[in-house]
């Protein structure tokens, strides 16, 4: 039979190796001499214990699983390769490893902002599942559901982000390992669905957007004109997110073909954005190099920042909010006031299909949240459904008719 119980000790009298008697490990020449140093050898596995009973049970269990064809050596290795936290560390290493693309730029599978969120998700799930065997976790759907449901400090949208992260982790594990249990392959766990509704962002008219942009220019142009340009461009080039705009490298500004190039957008498919003539002339005046350096970087003399340091993730947002406060505009963030508001404004002249194809580049139904698709047509339709006589609209009397001499309240 496969495997056995052995010891590194030898008989102190004759030097013989200890043999398994079925009750203990004893010297074959001096059966009264035994040892408490036991090791179970089973293929490449080695399990040490000071108890013969423990060693015997372990060996019997491994033999039984082998006969049952459910034995997986990886489940019992000392480094616990199927431990949840161990697998998570390998997953994280794979996601954050850096590589160089054909443009000579450093790439990672997850972007900076996403990595920040993922770090929190990783910490939570490792704390919840610890280093338990991934097989035991996979067949316990209730435990997986509990891991999501117990995220009580976040809304459903954030819960769904946690869920997506865990689902991607499971997909990575299952794609790299043959996960089997009880003679059959274990399917990748199905995570519970989380329903949520994204609220539309607050938007502004093009006139208000222009006033905010002019206030940003007044506040920043003399300090660093690239602050103004960054916000101006996210209002103009609605295909580009604020975070993507901040990632723009000078080598990816092509003034010959008049394009911005973004090799690492959120969609994981590089995109180029045609520039309008006004911005081409601005860039020619400023001057751009062919070097892999951030276009949006700080200049010398600004307190709290270092010269040539890239703009922070919230830097444009900070100046947008400051301009809004000065103008008394409340509740409009940079994303809503730039990309969303510009997209809404286009609806007066272009169809949703034109805006989607040539403007935003959106490929999903999320695009419809950007604007009220047919407000004017709806108003015309509602005008036709308004109760009226054939010759005139029924007059509306604002005075309330109250019973029993009541008073107007509220």
N, C-alpha and C positions, 0 to 999 in steps of 0.2 A: 504494500500500500504506500501511497505517496506521503512523504514527510515523516518526521520522527522527533523524539524528545532527546536532547543531548545535554552535555555539560562541558564547560571548559576546564573543570577541575579533574584531577587524577587521584587515584588511590594513594594516600601518603605512605602506605606500606610497600606495595609492589609497583606503583606507577601505572597501573592499568586504567583504561578509560572506563567511566561508569556506564552501565547498561540499563536499559529500561526493563524493569521487571513486571510492569503492569500495575505496580503499587508505588514504586519509587525508582530513583536512580541509585544503583548500588554497584560496588565493585564485584566483578564476577568471581574473584578469588577470595574476597573477604566480604561476604554479603551483609555483615553487620555494619559495614562502613557505607554511609550514604552521603548525599550532598543536597544542599538547598539552592544550588546554582543551576537553574534550568533554562534551556533555550529550545524553542520550537522552530525547527527548520522545515520550510515548506516551499520548495522551489527557490525563488530569490528572496522569499520572506524569512525574517528571523525575529521571533518574539521572545523576549527574556522575562523571566519571573522567578520569584523565590518559592513558589508553591507548585508542587507536582500536580495537584488537583486542577489548578488554573491552567497549567500547561496542557494537561490531558483534555480538558474541555475545549480549549482553543483548537488543538489538533483534530479532535473529533468533529467540531463544527466546520472546520475548513474542508475536511474530507467529505462530510455530508453535502456541503454546498457544491463541491466538485462533482460528486455523483449526480446531484440534482441539476448540474450545468448552470448554476447561478453564481459560481465563485468568480469574483473579480479581484485580482491581486492588488489593484490600485486602491481598493477600499481599506486595505490594512497596512499600507506602507507608512513608515514613520513620518515622512514629510506630508502626509495627508493630501495627495494631489486632487482629490475630489472635495476637499473642504471648501465651503462657500467663500470665506475670506481669501483663501489661497487662490482660488480661481478668479476672484474679483481683482486681485492684484495683477494677475497676468492679463486680464481683460483691460485693466487701466493702462498697463504698460503698452499694450497693443494700440490703444486709442490715442495715447499721447506721444508715441514715438515720432520723431521728426524725420522727414525725408526732403529731398531737394527735387523740385519739378524741373521741367525743361527750360524754364526761364531763369533757373538758378535761385529760385525763391524757396524759403523754408516752408514746408507744409506739415500740418498735423491733421489727423482724421476728424478731430473736433476743434472748433474755433475757441478763441479766448473766452468770450462771454458764456458759451455753452459749457466750457470746461469748469468755469466757476460754479455754475449750477450743479453740474454732474458731481463735483467734489462733495457737495452737501448730500446728494442722493446716495453716493457711495458710502459715506460715513454712516448714514442712517441704516441702510440695509445690512452693512457689516456688523453694526451694533445689534441689529434685530436677529439675524440668522447666525451670527458668530462664525464659527468654523465647522458648522454641522455639515454632514455629507449631503452633497447636492442631490443625490438620488432620493434620500429620505424627504428632502424639501419638495422635490418635484411631484411625489405621489401624495403629498399632503396639501390639497387645494385649499382647505380651510385656513391653514397657516399662511399660505401666500396671500389669500384675500385679507386676512387680519393685518398683514404687514402694510397693506395699502389703506385699509379702513382706519387704522390707528394714527394716520397722519392728520390729526385733528387741528393742527395749527395753520393749516393751509386750505385755500378754497379748492373747488373741484378741478379748476384748470391746472393748478399746481400739482394736485394729486395725480392728474393724468400725466403730467410731466414725469413724476416719480414712476408711475406705472410704465411709461414708454421706456424709461431708462432700464428698469428691471427686465422688461420684455426683450430689449436689445441685448442685455447681458445673457439671458437664457439662450437667445438665438446664437450668440457667439459661442457659448459653451457647447451647445448641441451640434454646431457645425464643425467643431474641432474634435469631439470625442464621441465614441460609441457608448451611449448611456443605456445599460440594460439592467433588468432586475426581474427576478422570478421567471426566467427563461425567455422573456419577451422584452423587446426594446421599449424603453420608456419614452413616450412622446414628449415633446417640449410642452411645458405647462401653459395652460390658457389662463391669462390673467383677467380679472373681472373688469367689465367695461365701466367707464365713469362718464356720466352725462354732465355736460356743462354748456353754457351759452355765453359766447363772447359778446360783451356789450360794445356797441359802436363807440369809437373815440369821439370826443367833442372836437368839432371843426370850426373853422372861421371862414368868412368870405375872403375873396382874393384881395379886396380893399384893405381889410384888417390885417391880412397876412403881409401885405406890402408895408403897412405902417409898422408892424412888428419888426420886419426886416430892416427898415430905415432906422429904427431905434437901435437895433443891434449894430448897424453901421456907425451910428453916432457914438455908441459906447466903446467900440472896439477898433475901428478902422485905423486910428492913429497909433494904436498899440500893436496890433497884428492883424493885417487885412485878411488873413486866411481864416480867422474866426467868422467874419462876415461871409466870405466866399463859401465856407463849408455849409452854413445854414442856407445861403442862397441856392446852392447846388442841390441840396436835398429837397428844396421846394420846387426846383426846376426839373431835375432828372428823377422822376417818380419811380423809375425802375430800380433805383439804388436806395438801400436802407441807410440810416445815419451811421450805423456801425460799420457797414461796408465802405461808406465814403471816407471814414476816418482811417481805414486800412489802405487807402490809395497810396501807391508808391510812385515816385517821380518817373521811374522807368516804364510805368504803365500808363503814362500820358503821351499819346501819340499825336503830335500836332500836325504831322504830315497827312495822316488819314483822318484827323480830327475825331479822336475817340478816347474815352476812358476805358481801360481794360481791368476787369476784376477776375483774377484767376481762381479765387477761393470764396465765391459767394455762398450764401446759405443753401442754395439749391444744388450745390456740389457740381455745378456745370458752369464753366467760366462764361462770362458775358462781357460784351463790349457795348458801350453807350455812346452814340454819336453826339458831338458837341455842337452847340449853336455858335454862330460866328462871334457873338459878343464875348463869349467865354474863351474862345480861341485867341482873340486879341488880348484879353486880360492875361492869359497864360504866356503869350509871347512877350508881353511887357514885363511880367514877373520873372520869367525865365525858369525853365525846368531842365534838369540833367537827365542822363541815361542811367543814373545810379539807383541802386535798390535802397532808397532812403524814403522815409515817410514824407509825403507832401505837407501834411498837416502836422507841423512841429512848432515848438515854442521858439521865440526870439530872445535875444539877450536883453536884460533889464527888467523883466517881469518878476515881481516878488513871488516866491514860493514855487517857482518852476526853474528847470535847468535849460539852458540854451540847447536847441536841437533835439530836445526830448519830445517824443510823440504826444499829441493831445491825448488826454485820458478819455475813458469811455463815456463819461458824463460831461465833458468839457463844453461841447456845443449846446447841450441841454441846459447847462447852467446859465449860459448867456441868453438863451432863448427865454427862459423863465424870468431873468432879470429885466429883459425888455418888456415882457408881458406885465410884470408888476408895475413898471413905470407907466404903462399905458392903461392900467386898470383892467386888463384882460385876464379872466380867471378860468382855471380848470382846463387849459389847453396845453398839452405837452408838445414836445418837438415833433414827435411822430404824427400826432393828429393834426397839428397846425401846419405841417409841411406836406408830407406825402398824401395824407388823407384829404386835406383841404384842397390841394392842387388837383387831385383826381376828381373830387366832387365838382370843382369849377369847370373841368373839361366837359362835363356832361351837357353843358349848354350848347356845345358845338359838335361834339362827337358822340357816336354810338358806344355802348358798352363794349361791343366787339372790337371797335377800333382802339379804344383806350386800353383794352386788355392786350391786344396783339402788338401794338406799336408803342404803348406807354409803359404800363406796369410790368408786363411780361408774366403776370400771374397765371398759373395753370390750374388753380383750384377754385372751389366755390367761395373761399374766403375773400376772393376779389369783390364779391357783391356787397360786403360790409363797408366798402370804401365810399359808397355814395348812395343816395336815394335815386334809384334807377330811372324812374319816370314821374317825378313829382308834378311837372307841368301837365303832362297828359292825364295824370290822376285827377288833378284839379278840374280839367275840362270835363272829364267824365262825371265827377261829383256834381258839377254845375248842372249837368243834364238830369241827374237823379234827384235834384232838389225839388221838393213838392211845390207845384205852381199851377196856376190856371193856364189855359191855352194862350191867353193874351198877356198875362203878367204874373210876376212872382207873388206868392202870398205874402202880404206885409207882415213884418215881425214887430210885435208890441213888447218893448222891454219891461213894461210894468207887470208886476206879478199879481195874479188874481188869487186872493187868499180867502179861505173860508172862515166864517165866524169872527170876522174882524181882526184876524191875526196881523202880526207885524213882520216886515221884511227883516230877516236876520241872515248873518253869514255872508 
